[in-house]
Every structure is written in C-alpha cells, then in structure tokens.
Amino acid sequence: MLKKTVSGILSGILVSIGGAVFLACENRVVGAVMFSVALLSICYMGYSLYTGKIGFMTEKHDREAFRILLFGLLGNVIGTVLSGLVLKLSIPSMREAANTLAEGKLLQPWYGTLVRGFFCGILMYLAVGIFRGHKTPVGILFCIPVFILSGFEHSIADVFYFACSDVLNLKTILFILLVILGNTLGSLAISWMSGFVKK
C-alpha cells in the first residue's frame, strides 16, 4: 500500500504541474492543451491517479482493488496539497490566479458542480481507455483540453487549485467531495455502458 500511496503522490505532483501551467498561461486554450502533460506522464509512467482508475473498477472490484484505489487517492491528495502550498508560497502570481479560479468554483450551485464532475469523469475514462486499448496518446490530447475548456471539474486538479489559493474552508472540502462523486459516477457510467454495448 505504501508503493500505491507514493505512486498516487507522484500523480498528484504531475497533476499539480498541469494545473500550474494552466494557471500561468494567459491563453486558456494553450493552458488546457499543456495540462495534458500531466495525464500523458502518468499513463506512460504507470502512476496511480484516482480519476484515471475508478472507471475500470467495473472490471475488477474486490476488496484489494478498492484498497489500492483509495491509497492512490490518498497519495493524489497529498501530492496536490503539498505542491499547491509550495507553489503558493513561491509564486505569488500563481496564488492570485488560483484565488480567482477557486472563488469562482465555489459560486457554482451544488448540482452544477456534480454535473461538471460527471462529464469530466466520462472524458477521463475515455482518455485512459483509449490509451490503454490502442497505445496512443490521442485520447489524452483531446479529452483533457475538452474537459478544461468545457468547464468540467476534475477532483484532483481542484485539490491543487484550492491548495494553491487562500480559499480553504468547509465549503471547499464539500466541493471537492462532490466533484469526486461526480467523477466517480461519470467514469463508472460510461464504463458500464461501454461494457454493455460490447457484450
């Protein structure tokens, strides 16, 4: 489990790098495309990212698989929180950009956040599924910018944005939990429907 947690931490750091470049880019399209470096690196290196793995729990969902998934999620949170805090203290302009982004996210109605998380979960499953099934980064290079430019919510990236900002309260935690739920439901839904179609 320690290895899975460390693997999750590495994924969290990479997602933070993707989030950092998005915050640093004045052009949203360029930032969204550059964010893809996170999932590309994670997939090629084989690190553990919750949003990239949860949809595949329909294939294997025993107790051990759940433990691995949860320890990976713990690592994701540790990696993004530490990275966010370090970057917030080191790069003031990034903290300001994160503040603006985080404050905007908390203005969303809860159901809007859930729906945004749901559709991001679909795109994350497709990005990783295409990579796994066809050994091509094409799905990642399109799905990641699409979810960002569409305003969909990615739970692990959101942990980074909030950690990098000065916005941290109970509402923040509830927001993250809602996005995790949305990502989970979206990934599992598309995974189940894909499996049903293929039978």
Short mmCIF file of the C-alpha atoms (twelve columns), coordinates in Angstrom:
data_MODEL
# 
_entry.id   MODEL 
# 
loop_
_atom_site.group_PDB 
_atom_site.id 
_atom_site.type_symbol 
_atom_site.label_atom_id 
_atom_site.label_alt_id 
_atom_site.label_comp_id 
_atom_site.label_asym_id 
_atom_site.label_seq_id 
_atom_site.Cartn_x 
_atom_site.Cartn_y 
_atom_site.Cartn_z 
_atom_site.pdbx_PDB_model_num 
ATOM 1   C CA . MET A 1   0.000   0.000  0.000   1 
ATOM 2   C CA . LEU A 2   2.944   2.333  0.618   1 
ATOM 3   C CA . LYS A 3   4.003   1.927  -3.011  1 
ATOM 4   C CA . LYS A 4   0.489   2.775  -4.211  1 
ATOM 5   C CA . THR A 5   0.401   5.837  -1.964  1 
ATOM 6   C CA . VAL A 6   3.757   7.032  -3.288  1 
ATOM 7   C CA . SER A 7   2.546   6.325  -6.829  1 
ATOM 8   C CA . GLY A 8   -0.503  8.461  -6.039  1 
ATOM 9   C CA . ILE A 9   1.719   11.237 -4.683  1 
ATOM 10  C CA . LEU A 10  3.685   11.249 -7.943  1 
ATOM 11  C CA . SER A 11  0.420   11.549 -9.882  1 
ATOM 12  C CA . GLY A 12  -0.652  14.392 -7.606  1 
ATOM 13  C CA . ILE A 13  2.590   16.235 -8.302  1 
ATOM 14  C CA . LEU A 14  2.144   15.786 -12.054 1 
ATOM 15  C CA . VAL A 15  -1.472  16.997 -11.940 1 
ATOM 16  C CA . SER A 16  -0.206  19.995 -9.979  1 
ATOM 17  C CA . ILE A 17  2.320   20.742 -12.727 1 
ATOM 18  C CA . GLY A 18  -0.525  20.562 -15.261 1 
ATOM 19  C CA . GLY A 19  -2.616  22.874 -13.094 1 
ATOM 20  C CA . ALA A 20  0.317   25.251 -12.644 1 
ATOM 21  C CA . VAL A 21  0.880   25.653 -16.381 1 
ATOM 22  C CA . PHE A 22  -2.849  26.238 -16.870 1 
ATOM 23  C CA . LEU A 23  -2.802  28.997 -14.231 1 
ATOM 24  C CA . ALA A 24  0.329   30.524 -15.757 1 
ATOM 25  C CA . CYS A 25  -0.989  30.677 -19.344 1 
ATOM 26  C CA . GLU A 26  -2.849  33.804 -20.406 1 
ATOM 27  C CA . ASN A 27  -4.398  31.856 -23.288 1 
ATOM 28  C CA . ARG A 28  -6.865  29.282 -21.902 1 
ATOM 29  C CA . VAL A 29  -6.617  27.047 -24.969 1 
ATOM 30  C CA . VAL A 30  -2.836  26.829 -24.724 1 
ATOM 31  C CA . GLY A 31  -3.080  26.192 -20.977 1 
ATOM 32  C CA . ALA A 32  -5.672  23.453 -21.482 1 
ATOM 33  C CA . VAL A 33  -3.537  21.688 -24.093 1 
ATOM 34  C CA . MET A 34  -0.395  21.971 -21.969 1 
ATOM 35  C CA . PHE A 35  -2.272  20.486 -18.989 1 
ATOM 36  C CA . SER A 36  -2.202  17.212 -20.951 1 
ATOM 37  C CA . VAL A 37  1.430   16.732 -19.885 1 
ATOM 38  C CA . ALA A 38  0.068   15.530 -16.537 1 
ATOM 39  C CA . LEU A 39  -2.014  12.581 -17.764 1 
ATOM 40  C CA . LEU A 40  0.449   11.756 -20.547 1 
ATOM 41  C CA . SER A 41  3.238   11.388 -17.988 1 
ATOM 42  C CA . ILE A 42  1.031   9.486  -15.553 1 
ATOM 43  C CA . CYS A 43  -0.095  6.962  -18.181 1 
ATOM 44  C CA . TYR A 44  3.362   6.390  -19.640 1 
ATOM 45  C CA . MET A 45  4.967   6.066  -16.193 1 
ATOM 46  C CA . GLY A 46  2.160   3.893  -14.800 1 
ATOM 47  C CA . TYR A 47  1.408   6.065  -11.763 1 
ATOM 48  C CA . SER A 48  -1.849  5.865  -9.817  1 
ATOM 49  C CA . LEU A 49  -4.483  8.559  -10.490 1 
ATOM 50  C CA . TYR A 50  -7.942  8.103  -8.971  1 
ATOM 51  C CA . THR A 51  -9.829  9.662  -11.871 1 
ATOM 52  C CA . GLY A 52  -7.919  7.501  -14.333 1 
ATOM 53  C CA . LYS A 53  -8.624  4.265  -12.455 1 
ATOM 54  C CA . ILE A 54  -12.105 4.474  -10.922 1 
ATOM 55  C CA . GLY A 55  -13.951 3.721  -14.174 1 
ATOM 56  C CA . PHE A 56  -12.077 0.446  -14.568 1 
ATOM 57  C CA . MET A 57  -13.372 -0.820 -11.215 1 
ATOM 58  C CA . THR A 58  -16.233 -2.380 -13.169 1 
ATOM 59  C CA . GLU A 59  -13.664 -4.912 -14.436 1 
ATOM 60  C CA . LYS A 60  -12.176 -5.760 -11.050 1 
ATOM 61  C CA . HIS A 61  -13.844 -4.639 -7.838  1 
ATOM 62  C CA . ASP A 62  -12.657 -6.858 -4.998  1 
ATOM 63  C CA . ARG A 63  -11.527 -5.560 -1.610  1 
ATOM 64  C CA . GLU A 64  -7.877  -5.382 -2.640  1 
ATOM 65  C CA . ALA A 65  -8.699  -3.304 -5.719  1 
ATOM 66  C CA . PHE A 66  -10.644 -0.840 -3.563  1 
ATOM 67  C CA . ARG A 67  -7.765  -0.580 -1.095  1 
ATOM 68  C CA . ILE A 68  -5.320  0.146  -3.910  1 
ATOM 69  C CA . LEU A 69  -7.682  2.768  -5.346  1 
ATOM 70  C CA . LEU A 70  -8.173  4.527  -2.004  1 
ATOM 71  C CA . PHE A 71  -4.479  4.576  -1.121  1 
ATOM 72  C CA . GLY A 72  -3.807  6.000  -4.570  1 
ATOM 73  C CA . LEU A 73  -6.428  8.705  -3.912  1 
ATOM 74  C CA . LEU A 74  -4.782  9.488  -0.581  1 
ATOM 75  C CA . GLY A 75  -1.479  9.907  -2.406  1 
ATOM 76  C CA . ASN A 76  -3.139  12.122 -5.040  1 
ATOM 77  C CA . VAL A 77  -4.398  14.458 -2.315  1 
ATOM 78  C CA . ILE A 78  -1.041  14.544 -0.510  1 
ATOM 79  C CA . GLY A 79  0.822   15.280 -3.752  1 
ATOM 80  C CA . THR A 80  -1.511  18.072 -4.859  1 
ATOM 81  C CA . VAL A 81  -1.788  19.714 -1.434  1 
ATOM 82  C CA . LEU A 82  1.977   19.802 -0.904  1 
ATOM 83  C CA . SER A 83  2.604   21.038 -4.445  1 
ATOM 84  C CA . GLY A 84  -0.097  23.674 -4.131  1 
ATOM 85  C CA . LEU A 85  1.299   25.002 -0.850  1 
ATOM 86  C CA . VAL A 86  4.860   25.146 -2.190  1 
ATOM 87  C CA . LEU A 87  3.837   26.953 -5.386  1 
ATOM 88  C CA . LYS A 88  1.562   29.341 -3.493  1 
ATOM 89  C CA . LEU A 89  4.446   30.442 -1.300  1 
ATOM 90  C CA . SER A 90  6.963   30.543 -4.154  1 
ATOM 91  C CA . ILE A 91  5.000   32.196 -6.983  1 
ATOM 92  C CA . PRO A 92  2.623   34.986 -5.856  1 
ATOM 93  C CA . SER A 93  1.115   35.409 -9.338  1 
ATOM 94  C CA . MET A 94  0.083   31.748 -9.325  1 
ATOM 95  C CA . ARG A 95  -1.618  32.183 -5.956  1 
ATOM 96  C CA . GLU A 96  -3.568  35.148 -7.307  1 
ATOM 97  C CA . ALA A 97  -4.701  33.171 -10.355 1 
ATOM 98  C CA . ALA A 98  -5.662  30.231 -8.118  1 
ATOM 99  C CA . ASN A 99  -7.663  32.559 -5.843  1 
ATOM 100 C CA . THR A 100 -9.708  33.838 -8.765  1 
ATOM 101 C CA . LEU A 101 -10.343 30.326 -10.069 1 
ATOM 102 C CA . ALA A 102 -11.186 28.848 -6.652  1 
ATOM 103 C CA . GLU A 103 -13.579 31.644 -5.708  1 
ATOM 104 C CA . GLY A 104 -15.427 31.192 -8.998  1 
ATOM 105 C CA . LYS A 105 -15.797 27.475 -8.444  1 
ATOM 106 C CA . LEU A 106 -17.438 27.975 -5.063  1 
ATOM 107 C CA . LEU A 107 -20.130 30.158 -6.633  1 
ATOM 108 C CA . GLN A 108 -21.489 27.195 -8.618  1 
ATOM 109 C CA . PRO A 109 -24.700 25.520 -7.421  1 
ATOM 110 C CA . TRP A 110 -24.051 22.058 -5.960  1 
ATOM 111 C CA . TYR A 111 -25.874 20.274 -8.770  1 
ATOM 112 C CA . GLY A 112 -23.836 22.185 -11.352 1 
ATOM 113 C CA . THR A 113 -20.632 21.013 -9.675  1 
ATOM 114 C CA . LEU A 114 -21.886 17.429 -9.627  1 
ATOM 115 C CA . VAL A 115 -22.773 17.525 -13.330 1 
ATOM 116 C CA . ARG A 116 -19.430 19.115 -14.227 1 
ATOM 117 C CA . GLY A 117 -17.674 16.360 -12.301 1 
ATOM 118 C CA . PHE A 118 -19.788 13.698 -14.006 1 
ATOM 119 C CA . PHE A 119 -18.843 14.776 -17.510 1 
ATOM 120 C CA . CYS A 120 -15.185 15.132 -16.573 1 
ATOM 121 C CA . GLY A 121 -15.334 11.540 -15.302 1 
ATOM 122 C CA . ILE A 122 -16.575 10.413 -18.716 1 
ATOM 123 C CA . LEU A 123 -13.716 12.164 -20.505 1 
ATOM 124 C CA . MET A 124 -11.107 10.837 -18.077 1 
ATOM 125 C CA . TYR A 125 -12.312 7.278  -18.620 1 
ATOM 126 C CA . LEU A 126 -12.193 7.741  -22.394 1 
ATOM 127 C CA . ALA A 127 -8.718  9.326  -22.292 1 
ATOM 128 C CA . VAL A 128 -7.226  6.467  -20.275 1 
ATOM 129 C CA . GLY A 129 -9.287  3.793  -22.033 1 
ATOM 130 C CA . ILE A 130 -8.091  4.884  -25.474 1 
ATOM 131 C CA . PHE A 131 -4.514  4.978  -24.203 1 
ATOM 132 C CA . ARG A 132 -4.785  1.503  -22.668 1 
ATOM 133 C CA . GLY A 133 -6.641  -0.082 -25.562 1 
ATOM 134 C CA . HIS A 134 -4.826  1.438  -28.512 1 
ATOM 135 C CA . LYS A 135 -1.466  2.564  -27.055 1 
ATOM 136 C CA . THR A 136 -1.996  6.077  -28.390 1 
ATOM 137 C CA . PRO A 137 -1.972  9.463  -26.611 1 
ATOM 138 C CA . VAL A 138 -4.650  10.869 -28.943 1 
ATOM 139 C CA . GLY A 139 -7.464  10.423 -26.419 1 
ATOM 140 C CA . ILE A 140 -5.482  12.276 -23.761 1 
ATOM 141 C CA . LEU A 141 -4.504  15.107 -26.086 1 
ATOM 142 C CA . PHE A 142 -8.159  15.750 -26.961 1 
ATOM 143 C CA . CYS A 143 -10.108 14.748 -23.831 1 
ATOM 144 C CA . ILE A 144 -8.047  16.811 -21.374 1 
ATOM 145 C CA . PRO A 145 -8.380  20.156 -23.208 1 
ATOM 146 C CA . VAL A 146 -12.068 19.412 -23.844 1 
ATOM 147 C CA . PHE A 147 -12.899 18.909 -20.167 1 
ATOM 148 C CA . ILE A 148 -10.971 22.029 -19.158 1 
ATOM 149 C CA . LEU A 149 -12.399 24.311 -21.844 1 
ATOM 150 C CA . SER A 150 -15.904 22.957 -21.165 1 
ATOM 151 C CA . GLY A 151 -15.615 23.992 -17.518 1 
ATOM 152 C CA . PHE A 152 -15.923 20.434 -16.214 1 
ATOM 153 C CA . GLU A 153 -14.486 19.632 -12.773 1 
ATOM 154 C CA . HIS A 154 -11.547 17.301 -12.079 1 
ATOM 155 C CA . SER A 155 -11.327 16.475 -8.374  1 
ATOM 156 C CA . ILE A 156 -7.546  16.047 -8.116  1 
ATOM 157 C CA . ALA A 157 -6.818  19.202 -10.130 1 
ATOM 158 C CA . ASP A 158 -9.313  21.074 -7.949  1 
ATOM 159 C CA . VAL A 159 -7.462  19.985 -4.800  1 
ATOM 160 C CA . PHE A 160 -4.356  21.595 -6.283  1 
ATOM 161 C CA . TYR A 161 -6.164  24.827 -7.204  1 
ATOM 162 C CA . PHE A 162 -7.591  25.208 -3.701  1 
ATOM 163 C CA . ALA A 163 -4.287  24.313 -2.021  1 
ATOM 164 C CA . CYS A 164 -2.542  26.907 -4.193  1 
ATOM 165 C CA . SER A 165 -5.131  29.546 -3.240  1 
ATOM 166 C CA . ASP A 166 -6.085  31.225 0.021   1 
ATOM 167 C CA . VAL A 167 -9.569  29.709 -0.196  1 
ATOM 168 C CA . LEU A 168 -9.835  26.844 2.291   1 
ATOM 169 C CA . ASN A 169 -12.899 26.193 4.427   1 
ATOM 170 C CA . LEU A 170 -15.658 23.640 4.973   1 
ATOM 171 C CA . LYS A 171 -17.336 24.647 1.710   1 
ATOM 172 C CA . THR A 172 -14.090 23.837 -0.114  1 
ATOM 173 C CA . ILE A 173 -13.994 20.322 1.319   1 
ATOM 174 C CA . LEU A 174 -17.643 19.703 0.460   1 
ATOM 175 C CA . PHE A 175 -16.965 20.974 -3.063  1 
ATOM 176 C CA . ILE A 176 -14.087 18.501 -3.528  1 
ATOM 177 C CA . LEU A 177 -16.170 15.591 -2.192  1 
ATOM 178 C CA . LEU A 178 -18.975 16.494 -4.614  1 
ATOM 179 C CA . VAL A 179 -16.531 16.574 -7.543  1 
ATOM 180 C CA . ILE A 180 -15.067 13.203 -6.514  1 
ATOM 181 C CA . LEU A 181 -18.607 11.799 -6.500  1 
ATOM 182 C CA . GLY A 182 -19.305 13.290 -9.929  1 
ATOM 183 C CA . ASN A 183 -16.037 11.988 -11.400 1 
ATOM 184 C CA . THR A 184 -16.773 8.550  -9.954  1 
ATOM 185 C CA . LEU A 185 -20.339 8.357  -11.270 1 
ATOM 186 C CA . GLY A 186 -19.355 9.623  -14.722 1 
ATOM 187 C CA . SER A 187 -16.474 7.178  -15.096 1 
ATOM 188 C CA . LEU A 188 -18.472 4.202  -13.837 1 
ATOM 189 C CA . ALA A 189 -21.485 5.083  -16.006 1 
ATOM 190 C CA . ILE A 190 -19.522 5.264  -19.267 1 
ATOM 191 C CA . SER A 191 -17.549 2.166  -18.310 1 
ATOM 192 C CA . TRP A 192 -20.695 0.151  -17.621 1 
ATOM 193 C CA . MET A 193 -22.426 1.340  -20.782 1 
ATOM 194 C CA . SER A 194 -19.328 0.603  -22.867 1 
ATOM 195 C CA . GLY A 195 -19.167 -2.893 -21.450 1 
ATOM 196 C CA . PHE A 196 -22.876 -3.425 -22.104 1 
ATOM 197 C CA . VAL A 197 -22.528 -2.383 -25.747 1 
ATOM 198 C CA . LYS A 198 -19.573 -4.722 -26.294 1 
ATOM 199 C CA . LYS A 199 -21.350 -7.805 -24.901 1 
# 
